[in-house]
Amino acid sequence: MGCLGNFLWFLCGGFLSGLSWAFAGVLWCITIVGIPIGKQCFKFAGLSFFPFGKEVHYGGGTVSFLLNVIWLLVSGLPLALESTVMGVILCCTIVGIPFGKQHFKLAKLALMPFGSTVY
């Protein structure tokens, strides 16, 4: 399912989702202070382009928590809302349920990206 799922995902909405993460990364990289956050956005844009076969593990400490709060207030809510809406739309059909589940995974990641690792 991984290779075929990623190909279909990219054609049917993954490209748009990945572009959203990349755009957020570009906006964060405009400032020098936001470059580490922008680099994290680019890493998750790659996940958003091809999410099948990858898992996200959450962890972190105090610094990750503080960065997640700043991220949530500035960029996290629009990305999470986008993924949630697309996931709900895709889950309305039986064929779209695996793609909707991937959008929900990305929505959770959009709410707390710092301290998480992709396997």
N, C-alpha and C positions, 0 to 999 in steps of 0.2 A: 504494500500500500504506500510505502514511503515515496518512491520515485514517481509513480503515477499520481499519487495524491498531491505531491508538491507541484507537479506540472499543471494539473487541473486547478489547484489553488492559485498558482501564479496567474493563470489566465482569467479566473473568475473572481478576482477581488484581492488577491494577495499583493499584486503590483500596486494597487491603490493604497493598501494598508502600509506597505513598506515605504512608499513615497511619503506618507504622513510622518513616519518615524524619521526618515532622512531629512525632511523639511524642518522638523523640530530640532534635529541635530545641527543643521546649518544655522538656525536662529540662535541656538545656544552658543555656537562657536564664534559668533560675531564678537562677543565679549571675551576677554582673556580669562576672566574668572569662570566663565561657563564652559570652557574647553573640556574639562573632564566629564561634565554632564553631556556635552555634545558627542564625545567619543562613545559614551554608553548608549546614546541614541542610535549611533551608526551600527553598533554591535547588535542592537535589538532590531534594527531595520533588516539586517541579514536574516535574523530569525523570522521576522514577519514575512519576508519574501518566500521562505521555504521552511515552514514549521513542522511538517510531518516527520516523525522519527526523532524528534528532539524533546527533551524534558527540561523544565525550569525548576530549580530548587531554590527555595527562599531561605535567607539567613541574614546575618549582619549584626551590627552593633549600634552604638550610639551615633557614630558619624553617618552610618547608612540611614538611620532613622531621621536625622536632621535633614539630610539631602532628600529623602523621600517626602518630607513635609514641604520643603521648598519646591520640589518637582511637582507635587500634587497641586499646589496653589497656582503655579505658573503654566505648566504644560500637561500635566497628567490627566486632568479631567476631560479635556477635549478628545484626547486619544482613547481614553477608556470609554467614553460615550460613543465614539465612532465604532469601536470594536463591538460594544454591547449591542448597538442598534443593528449592525450588520449580522451579528450572531443570531439575534432574534429573528430577523428576516430569513436567514438561511435555515433555521430550525423549523420554519413553517412547512417545509417540504421534507419528506423522508430522505431523499437523496442528499439534501444539504446539511443533515445533522452532523456528519463528521467535520464539515467546514465550519459550522456554527460553533462546535466545541473548540476548534482552534482559535476562533475569534474570542471566545470567552477566556481562553488561556492568555491571549494577548491583552485582553482588557484587564485581567488581574495583574499582568506584568506592567501595564501602563500606570496602575495605581501605586506600585511599589517596585521600581526597577533596581534600586540600589541595594546591594547585599545579595542579589540573586545571581545564580550562575546557570548557564545553559549547558546541558549534557546531550 
